[in-house]
Amino acid sequence: MEIVKHKVVQAYDVVKSPVIVEDVALEFEAMGRLPGPFIKFFVEEVPFETICRTLDGLSRNATAKCVFGYYNGIDMKFFQGQMGGVIAKHPKGEGGYGWDKIFIPEGYSVTRAELNETDDKITYLKIKPFAKLKTFLRSV
C-alpha cells in the first residue's frame, strides 16, 4: 500500500487537485508477495514462458490485486479488489493485456487471455474495485 500512497501524493503534487491512481499487482505465493506491483516490469523484460518455468516445482498459487488510491490534498482513501488463481504452466491466449496470458482465475481452467467476453468482464470487475470507488465518489 505504501507504493500506492507514494504514487497518489506524487500525482496530487503535479495536478494540485483530487486524483485517483491505480496500482495493479500479481503476487506469487511461492515468492511471498513478489513480483506484486513490479509485475509490469517482469512482463516487459522476462518472457512469459520463463516466468512460468520459474514456478516449476513450487506453488503456482497467485493473487491478482488492484488498488485505487484517492487523494484530495487532505483525505486519502484506498479501495482494493482481488482474485485468487494460479500461474499457468505455459502462457496461453491472445486476449487481454499484461499478465493475462499466464494467470488462470480461481474457478476457471483457462488463462484470462483465453476467457470469453462475459467471463473476462466478470473476472475484471472482481479484480478492479470500481463499485467501491463509485460508491465513495458519489458521497464526496
C-alpha positions as CSV (number, residue, x, y, z in Angstrom):
1,M,0.0,0.0,0.0
2,E,3.0,2.3,0.6
3,I,3.8,2.3,-3.2
4,V,0.2,3.4,-4.0
5,K,0.3,6.1,-1.2
6,H,3.5,7.5,-2.7
7,K,2.1,7.5,-6.3
8,V,-1.1,9.2,-5.1
9,V,0.8,12.0,-3.3
10,Q,3.1,12.4,-6.4
11,A,0.1,12.7,-8.7
12,Y,-1.6,15.2,-6.5
13,D,1.6,17.3,-6.2
14,V,1.7,17.5,-10.0
15,V,-2.0,18.4,-10.7
16,K,-2.9,20.2,-7.5
17,S,-6.4,18.8,-7.5
18,P,-8.1,15.5,-6.4
19,V,-6.6,12.4,-8.1
20,I,-7.2,8.7,-8.5
21,V,-4.3,6.4,-9.0
22,E,-4.5,2.7,-10.0
23,D,-1.9,0.1,-9.0
24,V,-2.1,-3.4,-10.2
25,A,-0.2,-6.3,-8.7
26,L,0.2,-10.1,-9.3
27,E,1.6,-11.9,-6.3
28,F,3.0,-15.4,-6.5
29,E,2.6,-17.4,-3.3
30,A,5.9,-19.2,-3.8
31,M,7.7,-15.8,-3.8
32,G,6.0,-14.1,-0.9
33,R,4.2,-11.2,-2.4
34,L,6.5,-10.8,-5.3
35,P,6.5,-9.7,-8.1
36,G,3.5,-7.8,-6.8
37,P,3.3,-4.3,-8.2
38,F,6.5,-4.9,-10.1
39,I,4.8,-7.5,-12.4
40,K,4.6,-4.8,-15.1
41,F,8.4,-4.8,-15.3
42,F,8.6,-8.6,-15.2
43,V,6.4,-9.0,-18.2
44,E,8.2,-6.2,-20.1
45,E,11.7,-7.8,-19.5
46,V,11.1,-11.6,-18.9
47,P,9.4,-13.9,-21.5
48,F,6.1,-15.3,-20.2
49,E,7.4,-18.9,-20.6
50,T,10.4,-18.0,-18.3
51,I,8.0,-16.7,-15.7
52,C,6.0,-19.9,-15.9
53,R,9.2,-22.0,-15.6
54,T,10.3,-20.1,-12.6
55,L,7.5,-21.7,-10.6
56,D,8.2,-25.3,-11.7
57,G,8.2,-27.5,-8.6
58,L,6.7,-24.6,-6.5
59,S,3.3,-23.4,-5.6
60,R,1.6,-21.9,-8.6
61,N,-1.0,-20.1,-6.5
62,A,-1.3,-16.4,-7.2
63,T,-3.4,-13.4,-6.3
64,A,-4.3,-10.6,-8.7
65,K,-4.9,-7.3,-7.0
66,C,-5.8,-3.8,-7.9
67,V,-5.8,-0.7,-5.6
68,F,-7.3,2.6,-6.4
69,G,-5.9,5.4,-4.3
70,Y,-7.8,8.7,-4.0
71,Y,-6.3,11.9,-2.6
72,N,-7.6,15.5,-2.5
73,G,-4.7,17.0,-0.6
74,I,-6.3,16.3,2.8
75,D,-8.1,12.9,2.7
76,M,-6.5,9.7,1.3
77,K,-8.7,6.6,0.6
78,F,-7.8,3.2,-0.8
79,F,-10.1,0.7,-2.5
80,Q,-8.8,-2.8,-3.1
81,G,-10.1,-5.7,-5.3
82,Q,-8.5,-9.1,-5.7
83,M,-8.9,-12.5,-7.1
84,G,-7.1,-15.7,-6.4
85,G,-5.9,-18.1,-9.1
86,V,-2.8,-19.9,-10.4
87,I,0.0,-19.2,-12.8
88,A,-0.4,-21.4,-15.9
89,K,2.3,-24.0,-16.8
90,H,2.6,-22.3,-20.1
91,P,1.3,-18.9,-21.4
92,K,-1.8,-19.2,-23.5
93,G,-4.4,-17.0,-25.2
94,E,-4.5,-13.9,-27.4
95,G,-6.9,-11.7,-25.5
96,G,-6.3,-9.5,-22.5
97,Y,-3.2,-7.5,-21.7
98,G,-0.3,-7.5,-19.3
99,W,0.0,-10.8,-17.5
100,D,-3.4,-12.2,-18.6
101,K,-1.6,-15.0,-20.7
102,I,-0.2,-16.6,-17.5
103,F,-3.0,-16.0,-14.9
104,I,-5.8,-18.6,-14.5
105,P,-8.5,-17.1,-12.3
106,E,-10.0,-19.2,-9.5
107,G,-12.9,-21.2,-10.8
108,Y,-11.6,-21.3,-14.4
109,S,-9.4,-23.7,-16.3
110,V,-8.1,-21.2,-18.8
111,T,-6.0,-18.0,-18.6
112,R,-7.6,-14.6,-18.6
113,A,-6.3,-14.2,-22.1
114,E,-8.5,-17.2,-23.2
115,L,-11.7,-16.1,-21.5
116,N,-14.8,-15.3,-23.4
117,E,-16.1,-11.7,-23.2
118,T,-18.6,-12.4,-20.4
119,D,-16.1,-14.2,-18.1
120,D,-13.4,-11.6,-18.9
121,K,-15.7,-8.9,-17.6
122,I,-16.7,-11.0,-14.5
123,T,-13.1,-11.5,-13.5
124,Y,-12.0,-8.0,-14.5
125,L,-14.7,-6.5,-12.2
126,K,-13.6,-8.8,-9.3
127,I,-10.0,-7.6,-9.6
128,K,-10.8,-3.9,-10.2
129,P,-12.7,-2.3,-7.3
130,F,-14.8,0.0,-9.4
131,A,-18.0,-0.4,-7.4
132,K,-16.3,0.6,-4.1
133,L,-14.7,3.6,-5.8
134,K,-18.0,4.6,-7.4
135,T,-19.8,4.5,-4.0
136,F,-17.2,6.6,-2.4
137,L,-17.1,9.2,-5.2
138,R,-20.9,9.6,-5.0
139,S,-20.5,10.5,-1.3
140,V,-17.9,13.2,-1.9
